[in-house]
Amino acid sequence: DAVSLPLIDIAPPDDEGAVAAEWRRLDERRVVVFVSPSAVRGFFAGRPADVSGWPAAAFAAAPGPGTAVALRAAGVDAARVVEPAAAAASFDSEALWAELDGLDWRGSQALIVRGEGGREWLADRLAEAGATVDTVCAYRRRAPAWTADAWRVVEAARAAKASTVWLFSSSQAIDHLLDAAGAAGWAGARAVATHARIAARAREAGFGDVREAAPTPASVIACIQSMRP
């Protein structure tokens, strides 16, 4: 049985005008990097009515397949979407940079679309390569409002650790879980994480059996099946 327990709430950015302003500058950009599907949805939701679709000269870059799918669904030509190879060891900034590193970025304008904060690693690489890099916040991540049903899910999972597997796709989701449910009582709990950094955070939180899977349905399913009690 699969039970949904959302641990991150996605909200509009504080400054929605900043997204609209970036749409009016897209023709100046050589590449726009979207850090997640939420970044895609937030950015396209903020497109002014008088601005046409994606500019023909700009690349839209995605760190993983979920973001790439969201870009194509939003109307970006597949030929303009840059993403890591399907066989990449991970789907993250490092894997995306492997696709961008061979280009000459001197004098180019780059934009990174993200939530508030986030890693600066890719922005630093683009800047070191000679690009001018700007960022815009297209959404906010926040802790969800916990319902009675959510609490029942958490308590049932804690009571049945041997037959429960948590699936985490965000370190912040783990933080929100600990903030709400407390940091104690996770010893012996099991989890699948879709990135090494997320797995490390789960281990820090006390989860006993933590395994990593690529963020694809087939990989996640295979990993969960391998953890059957």
C-alpha positions in Angstrom: 0.0 0.0 0.0 1.2 3.5 -0.9 0.1 6.4 1.3 0.8 10.1 0.5 2.1 12.3 3.2 3.1 15.7 1.7 5.8 17.3 3.8 6.4 20.4 1.7 3.8 23.0 0.8 4.5 25.0 -2.4 3.4 28.7 -2.3 3.7 31.6 -4.7 6.8 33.8 -4.3 6.7 36.9 -2.1 7.6 39.0 -5.2 5.6 37.8 -8.1 6.6 40.9 -10.1 10.2 39.6 -10.2 9.1 36.6 -12.3 7.1 38.8 -14.7 10.2 41.1 -15.1 12.4 38.1 -16.0 9.9 37.0 -18.6 10.4 40.3 -20.3 14.2 39.8 -20.4 14.2 36.2 -21.6 15.4 37.2 -25.1 18.7 38.3 -23.4 19.3 34.9 -21.8 21.3 32.1 -23.3 20.2 29.6 -20.7 17.5 29.5 -18.0 18.1 26.8 -15.4 15.0 25.4 -13.6 15.9 23.6 -10.4 12.7 21.6 -10.1 9.2 21.0 -11.6 7.9 23.5 -9.0 10.3 26.1 -10.5 8.9 25.4 -13.9 5.3 25.7 -12.8 5.9 28.8 -10.7 7.8 30.6 -13.5 5.3 29.8 -16.2 2.4 30.8 -13.9 4.0 34.2 -13.7 4.2 34.8 -17.4 2.6 38.2 -18.3 -0.3 37.9 -20.7 1.4 40.1 -23.3 4.6 38.0 -23.5 4.7 35.2 -26.1 6.0 31.7 -25.5 9.6 30.5 -24.9 12.2 32.4 -27.0 13.7 30.5 -29.8 17.3 31.2 -28.8 17.2 30.3 -25.1 18.0 26.9 -23.7 15.9 25.6 -20.8 18.1 23.5 -18.5 16.8 20.8 -16.1 18.8 18.8 -13.5 16.6 15.8 -13.9 13.8 14.1 -15.9 10.9 15.4 -13.9 11.9 19.0 -14.5 12.5 18.3 -18.2 9.1 16.7 -18.5 7.5 19.8 -16.8 9.4 22.1 -19.3 8.1 20.2 -22.3 4.6 20.2 -20.9 4.8 24.0 -20.4 5.5 24.4 -24.1 9.3 24.5 -24.4 10.5 22.9 -27.6 12.2 19.6 -26.7 15.2 20.7 -28.8 15.8 23.6 -26.4 15.7 21.5 -23.3 19.0 20.4 -21.8 19.1 17.6 -19.2 21.5 14.9 -18.0 21.7 11.7 -19.9 19.2 9.1 -18.9 22.1 6.9 -17.7 23.6 9.6 -15.5 24.8 8.5 -12.1 22.6 11.2 -10.5 20.2 13.9 -11.4 21.5 17.1 -9.9 23.5 20.3 -10.6 26.7 18.3 -11.1 25.0 16.1 -13.7 23.6 19.1 -15.5 26.9 20.9 -15.5 28.4 17.9 -17.3 26.1 18.8 -20.2 26.8 22.5 -20.1 30.5 22.5 -19.3 31.8 22.1 -22.9 30.1 25.3 -24.1 31.7 28.8 -24.2 29.9 30.9 -21.7 31.9 34.0 -21.9 29.7 37.1 -22.1 26.5 35.0 -21.8 23.5 35.8 -19.7 22.2 33.0 -17.5 19.1 32.8 -15.2 18.5 30.3 -12.4 14.8 29.8 -11.4 14.4 28.4 -8.0 12.7 28.7 -4.6 14.1 30.9 -1.9 17.7 30.0 -1.1 19.2 26.9 -2.6 22.7 25.7 -3.6 25.0 28.1 -5.4 27.2 25.4 -7.0 25.9 25.6 -10.5 25.7 29.4 -10.4 29.3 29.5 -9.4 30.4 27.1 -12.2 28.6 29.3 -14.8 30.2 32.5 -13.4 33.6 30.9 -13.4 33.1 30.0 -17.1 32.4 33.7 -17.9 28.6 34.0 -17.7 26.6 36.7 -15.9 24.3 34.8 -13.6 21.0 36.0 -12.0 18.5 34.2 -9.9 14.8 34.6 -9.4 12.5 33.1 -6.8 9.5 31.5 -8.5 8.0 29.7 -5.5 8.3 29.3 -1.7 8.7 26.0 0.2 7.0 25.9 3.6 5.9 23.3 6.1 2.4 22.0 5.4 -0.5 22.3 7.8 -0.8 19.0 9.5 -4.2 17.3 9.5 -5.5 14.5 11.7 -5.1 12.1 8.8 -1.4 13.1 8.4 -0.8 12.4 12.1 -2.4 9.0 11.8 -0.1 8.1 8.9 3.0 9.1 10.9 2.0 7.3 14.1 1.1 4.1 12.1 4.4 4.3 10.3 6.3 4.6 13.6 4.4 1.7 15.1 5.1 -0.6 12.1 8.8 0.2 11.3 9.6 -3.2 10.0 6.9 -3.1 7.3 7.1 0.6 6.5 9.4 2.3 4.0 9.6 6.1 3.8 10.3 7.6 0.4 12.1 11.0 0.6 12.8 13.2 -2.4 13.9 16.3 -0.4 16.1 16.9 2.7 13.7 19.7 3.7 10.8 17.2 3.8 12.8 15.3 6.4 13.4 18.5 8.4 9.7 19.3 8.3 8.8 15.8 9.5 11.2 16.1 12.5 10.0 19.6 13.3 6.4 18.4 13.5 6.8 14.8 14.9 9.9 15.2 17.0 13.5 14.0 16.5 13.2 10.9 18.7 11.8 7.5 17.8 13.3 7.0 14.3 15.8 4.4 15.1 15.0 1.3 13.1 12.9 3.2 10.6 13.6 2.5 6.9 13.8 4.9 4.0 14.5 5.3 0.3 16.1 8.5 -0.8 16.5 9.8 -4.3 19.8 11.5 -3.8 22.9 10.9 -1.7 22.5 14.2 0.2 18.9 13.2 1.1 20.1 9.8 2.2 22.7 11.4 4.5 20.1 13.7 6.1 17.8 10.6 6.8 20.7 8.9 8.5 21.5 12.0 10.5 17.8 11.9 11.6 18.2 8.4 13.0 16.7 6.3 10.2 18.4 2.9 10.5 18.1 1.4 7.0 18.5 4.1 4.3 19.0 3.2 0.6 19.5 5.4 -2.4 17.6 5.1 -5.7 17.6 7.2 -8.9 14.6 9.5 -9.0 12.8 7.4 -11.6 9.7 5.2 -11.0 11.5 2.0 -12.0 14.5 2.6 -9.7 12.3 3.6 -6.8 10.0 0.6 -7.2 12.9 -1.8 -7.4 14.5 -0.3 -4.3 11.3 -0.5 -2.3 10.7 -4.1 -3.4 14.3 -5.0 -2.2 13.3 -3.8 1.3 10.4 -6.1 1.8 10.5 -7.5 5.3 
